[in-house]
Each structure stands twice: as structure tokens, then as C-alpha cells.
Amino acid sequence: MVADGFEEGEYFTTITWGQGDKNYDETHQVTKTYKFDTQDKLDAFLWGVNAGVGWSDYEVKEVSGEG
């Protein structure tokens, strides 16, 4: 199944930045969708996001592609 606005062969993730930070409320959260042309690029991006745990709070809303 391909999400609205995306084509077959495109990979994406939607992340809300700012989750859990005591200094921010919902009005300071930013939701952004990142699009990649390969599964490897998506995986590398998500690896980098996960490596940043501790200095950046976030919540992954959805991820396309292969698990």
C-alpha cells in the first residue's frame, strides 16, 4: 500500500520532534515527513535519529518500506 502523496518505490517516515521535553508543550512540537528513494537511506536516517536519543526527543508516527 502506498501512502497519499507518495509513489511506489519511495520510502518515508513521519516524526514529531519535541516529544517529552519538559520545556515544550504541544504548540512547540514540529511534525515532519522525510522522503527517501531507497530503503537503505531510510534505515540510515532512522539509525541516526535513534543514535541521537538523549539530546533530542521525538516520536516516530509512521514508517514505510520493509521492516
FENJOHU-V329733 format. One record per helix or strand of 3 or more residues. SS is the DSSP state (H for helix, E for strand). FROM is the first residue (numbers start at 0). LEN is the number of residues. If there is no record, write none. Layout:
# FENJOHU-V329733
ss-><SS SS>
from-><FROM FROM>
len-><LEN LEN>
This chain:
# FENJOHU-V329733
ss-><E H E H E>
from-><10 25 29 38 57>
len-><7 3 7 13 6>
